[in-house]
C-alpha cells in the first residue's frame, strides 16, 4: 500500500518569486529537517517521491497549491502537517493534509485567478474582457522549447469565464492533458502587460480530479 498525502498550501509575499523547481527543493529540505520518512525513487540518483500538482508561474501568489508526497510508513496527516509546518519559511503556509487513495492522482482540472485593478483602468479592462468573451478563438504565439519555433495556441477554449467586479478582474480556466492558458497570455488578452501585472495575480482556488 502506498502511503500518499496531499498537502494544500499557500505561497505569498516575496516567496512567490521562487520557481517551481525551487519550491520542490524547499520542500525537500523541509522534509529532511522534519525527519518525516519520505519515500525515494530507486536507481543511481534517488529522488524524493513528491510533486506539486499544478506548477505556479513565477511571481503569482497562491492560496491553492497542492503538494502530493509519498511516505515510507503510514503517518497521521495532522502530525505530518505540524512537523512540516515547523520547517517552512515565512511566506508559505500549510493549510491542510489528507491521505490519498491509491489511485487518486490529484490531477488539476480547474483554476481561478484574480487581480486587483486600479480604478482608472477598470473601464478599459471591462470592455476588453467582454470583447475577449465574445470571441470563439484568441491566438497567441507560444514558444514551447529553447530551440523550438513559435506556434499559434488558441487560449479561448481554456477560459471558462472572466468578470470585472468592484475593481477586481477574476477568471476561471480549465486545465486539460493538452494544456491550459498561461496567466501572462490571459492578462495580455485584455490589454494588461504581464511585466506590470503578473506579480499582482493571486491563484484563489483550484479543483482536482482523481
C-alpha positions in Angstrom: 0.0 0.0 0.0 1.3 3.4 -1.0 1.3 6.0 1.9 0.4 9.1 0.0 -0.6 12.5 1.3 -2.0 15.7 -0.4 -0.9 18.9 1.4 -2.6 22.1 0.4 -0.5 25.2 0.9 -0.4 29.0 0.2 2.6 31.0 -1.0 2.7 34.8 -0.7 5.0 37.7 -0.3 8.5 37.6 -1.7 8.4 33.8 -1.7 6.0 34.0 -4.7 9.0 34.8 -6.9 10.7 31.4 -6.4 10.5 29.0 -9.3 8.6 25.7 -9.4 11.9 23.7 -9.1 13.0 25.9 -6.1 9.6 25.2 -4.5 10.3 21.5 -4.7 13.8 21.9 -3.3 12.3 23.9 -0.5 10.0 21.1 0.4 12.8 18.5 0.0 14.9 20.3 2.6 12.0 20.9 4.9 11.1 17.1 4.8 14.7 16.2 5.6 14.8 18.6 8.6 11.4 17.4 9.8 12.5 13.8 10.0 9.5 12.6 8.0 10.0 9.2 6.3 9.8 10.4 2.7 10.0 7.6 0.0 12.7 7.9 -2.6 12.9 6.5 -6.1 15.3 3.7 -6.9 18.4 3.8 -9.0 21.7 5.7 -9.0 20.1 9.1 -8.5 17.2 8.6 -6.0 14.8 11.4 -5.7 12.0 12.1 -3.2 8.6 10.9 -4.4 6.7 14.2 -4.4 5.3 16.7 -6.9 3.4 19.9 -7.0 0.3 19.2 -9.0 -0.1 22.5 -10.8 3.2 24.4 -11.3 2.7 28.1 -10.4 4.0 30.9 -12.6 6.9 32.8 -11.0 5.6 35.9 -9.4 2.0 34.7 -8.9 0.8 34.3 -5.3 -1.4 31.4 -4.5 -3.9 30.2 -1.8 -4.5 26.9 -3.6 -1.2 25.0 -4.1 -1.1 21.2 -3.7 1.9 19.0 -2.8 1.5 15.2 -3.3 4.1 13.1 -1.5 4.7 9.5 -0.7 6.0 8.3 2.7 7.6 5.0 3.7 5.3 4.5 6.6 1.7 5.3 7.5 1.6 8.7 9.2 -1.2 10.8 10.7 -1.9 13.8 8.3 -2.2 16.2 11.2 1.1 15.1 12.6 2.8 15.5 9.2 1.3 19.0 8.8 2.6 20.0 12.3 6.1 18.6 11.8 6.5 20.0 8.3 5.0 23.5 9.2 7.8 24.0 11.7 10.3 23.8 8.9 8.6 26.1 6.3 9.9 29.6 5.8 7.9 32.8 6.1 5.7 33.4 3.0 4.4 29.9 2.9 1.6 28.4 4.9 0.5 24.7 5.0 -3.3 24.7 5.1 -4.4 21.0 5.3 -3.3 17.5 4.8 -5.2 14.4 3.8 -4.5 10.8 2.9 -5.0 9.8 -0.8 -6.5 6.6 -2.1 -4.0 4.5 -4.1 -5.5 5.5 -7.5 -6.1 9.2 -6.6 -3.6 11.1 -8.7 -5.0 14.6 -7.9 -4.7 16.0 -11.4 -5.6 19.7 -11.8 -8.9 20.3 -13.7 -9.9 23.9 -13.0 -8.2 27.0 -11.5 -9.4 30.5 -10.6 -7.3 33.7 -10.5 -7.9 37.3 -9.6 -6.2 40.6 -10.0 -7.0 43.9 -8.3 -7.2 46.8 -10.8 -6.5 50.5 -10.5 -9.8 52.4 -10.8 -8.6 54.3 -13.8 -8.2 51.1 -15.9 -11.4 49.4 -14.7 -13.5 50.5 -17.6 -11.0 49.6 -20.3 -10.3 46.2 -18.9 -14.0 45.5 -18.5 -14.5 46.4 -22.2 -11.6 44.2 -23.2 -13.0 41.3 -21.1 -16.3 41.5 -22.9 -14.5 41.5 -26.3 -12.4 38.5 -25.3 -15.5 36.5 -24.2 -17.3 37.3 -27.4 -14.6 35.6 -29.5 -14.6 31.9 -30.4 -10.8 31.9 -30.7 -7.9 34.0 -29.3 -4.5 33.0 -30.5 -1.0 33.6 -29.0 2.3 32.7 -30.5 3.9 30.4 -27.9 7.4 29.1 -27.8 7.4 25.6 -26.4 11.2 25.0 -26.1 14.5 26.8 -26.3 15.1 25.7 -29.9 11.5 25.3 -31.0 9.8 27.7 -33.3 6.8 29.7 -32.0 3.4 28.2 -32.9 -0.1 29.6 -32.5 -2.1 28.5 -29.4 -5.8 29.2 -29.1 -6.3 30.1 -25.4 -10.0 30.9 -25.7 -11.3 27.3 -25.1 -9.4 27.1 -21.9 -11.1 30.2 -20.3 -14.5 29.3 -18.8 -15.4 32.8 -17.6 -14.0 36.2 -16.9 -15.5 39.1 -15.0 -14.6 42.6 -13.7 -16.4 43.4 -10.5 -15.5 46.1 -7.9 -12.1 46.7 -9.5 -11.2 43.0 -9.5 -10.5 41.0 -12.6 -11.4 37.4 -12.0 -11.3 34.4 -14.3 -11.6 30.7 -14.3 -9.8 28.4 -16.7 -9.7 24.6 -17.2 -6.6 22.5 -17.2 -6.5 19.6 -19.6 -4.0 16.9 -20.6 -3.4 19.0 -23.7 -2.6 22.1 -21.6 -4.2 25.4 -20.5 -3.9 29.1 -20.9 -0.8 30.8 -19.4 -1.5 33.6 -16.9 0.5 36.1 -18.9 -1.5 35.3 -22.0 -4.8 35.9 -20.3 -3.6 39.2 -18.9 -2.4 40.3 -22.4 -5.7 39.2 -23.9 -7.4 42.1 -22.0 -4.7 44.6 -22.6 -2.6 44.2 -19.4 1.2 43.9 -19.6 2.4 40.8 -17.8 5.5 42.6 -16.9 3.5 45.1 -14.8 0.7 42.9 -13.6 1.8 39.2 -13.3 3.2 39.7 -9.9 -0.1 41.0 -8.6 -2.2 38.0 -9.7 -3.4 35.6 -7.0 -4.5 32.0 -7.6 -7.5 31.7 -5.4 -8.9 28.3 -6.0 -8.1 25.0 -7.8 -10.0 21.9 -8.4 -8.6 18.4 -8.9 -9.8 15.1 -10.3 -8.7 11.7 -9.1 
